Amino acid sequence: MSPEGNVELYRLLKNWNPLDLELAGRDAFDFDAEIYDSMDVLFKYEGNMEKAGFGIQDIFHFSFEETIPMDRIRPIVMEAFKIIELYKEP
């Protein structure tokens, strides 16, 4: 994927707050590990909504000990797959 695509994917995930955590006063980079791990899962399971969704669910559960419902994950995975497809290098 092109560098621009990686940036767009990062922005998508950075703006997603699936656990509705209060971000006020927190360092802007608090979720970087989860973002990069989620990007890896999206690339690994590209096109497989279920595996990508469960992978992201596991990442956030490990970090925050909370389970994100799949209905909150599916839309972000769909959007991420669109970005990956749009920015694929030939």
C-alpha positions as CSV (number, residue, x, y, z in Angstrom):
1,M,0.0,0.0,0.0
2,S,1.2,3.5,-0.7
3,P,2.4,5.8,2.1
4,E,-0.7,8.0,1.6
5,G,-2.9,5.0,2.2
6,N,-1.1,4.1,5.5
7,V,-1.6,7.7,6.6
8,E,-5.3,7.5,5.7
9,L,-5.7,4.2,7.5
10,Y,-4.0,5.6,10.6
11,R,-6.2,8.7,10.6
12,L,-9.3,6.5,10.4
13,L,-8.3,4.4,13.3
14,K,-7.0,7.4,15.3
15,N,-10.4,9.1,15.1
16,W,-12.3,5.9,16.1
17,N,-13.1,5.7,19.9
18,P,-14.8,2.3,20.1
19,L,-14.9,2.2,23.9
20,D,-16.0,5.8,24.3
21,L,-13.0,6.4,26.6
22,E,-12.6,9.9,27.9
23,L,-9.7,11.4,26.1
24,A,-9.5,14.7,27.8
25,G,-6.1,15.3,29.3
26,R,-4.6,12.2,27.9
27,D,-1.5,12.1,25.7
28,A,-2.4,12.3,22.0
29,F,-0.5,9.0,21.4
30,D,-2.1,6.9,24.0
31,F,-3.7,4.5,21.4
32,D,-0.8,4.2,19.0
33,A,0.0,0.6,19.9
34,E,-3.6,-0.4,19.3
35,I,-3.8,1.6,16.1
36,Y,-0.6,0.0,14.7
37,D,-1.7,-3.5,15.8
38,S,-5.1,-3.0,14.3
39,M,-3.4,-1.9,11.0
40,D,-1.4,-5.1,11.0
41,V,-4.6,-7.2,11.5
42,L,-6.3,-5.4,8.7
43,F,-3.5,-6.1,6.3
44,K,-3.2,-9.7,7.5
45,Y,-6.9,-10.4,7.1
46,E,-7.6,-8.1,4.2
47,G,-11.0,-8.9,2.8
48,N,-12.0,-11.2,5.7
49,M,-14.4,-9.1,7.8
50,E,-14.8,-11.7,10.5
51,K,-11.2,-12.4,11.2
52,A,-10.2,-8.8,11.0
53,G,-13.0,-7.8,13.3
54,F,-12.2,-10.5,15.9
55,G,-8.5,-9.5,15.7
56,I,-9.2,-5.9,16.5
57,Q,-11.6,-7.0,19.2
58,D,-8.8,-9.0,20.8
59,I,-6.3,-6.1,20.6
60,F,-8.6,-3.8,22.5
61,H,-9.7,-6.5,25.0
62,F,-6.0,-7.2,25.8
63,S,-5.2,-3.5,26.3
64,F,-8.4,-2.3,28.1
65,E,-10.0,-5.5,29.4
66,E,-13.3,-4.5,27.6
67,T,-14.9,-6.2,24.7
68,I,-16.0,-4.0,21.8
69,P,-19.2,-5.3,20.2
70,M,-18.8,-6.5,16.7
71,D,-21.4,-4.1,15.4
72,R,-19.1,-1.3,16.4
73,I,-16.1,-2.9,14.7
74,R,-17.6,-3.9,11.4
75,P,-18.1,-0.4,10.0
76,I,-14.5,0.6,10.7
77,V,-13.2,-2.6,9.2
78,M,-15.4,-2.0,6.1
79,E,-14.0,1.6,5.8
80,A,-10.5,0.4,6.4
81,F,-10.8,-2.2,3.6
82,K,-12.0,0.5,1.2
83,I,-8.9,2.6,2.0
84,I,-6.6,-0.4,1.6
85,E,-8.2,-1.2,-1.8
86,L,-8.1,2.4,-2.9
87,Y,-4.4,2.9,-2.1
88,K,-3.1,-0.5,-3.3
89,E,0.1,-0.3,-5.3
90,P,0.0,-2.2,-8.6
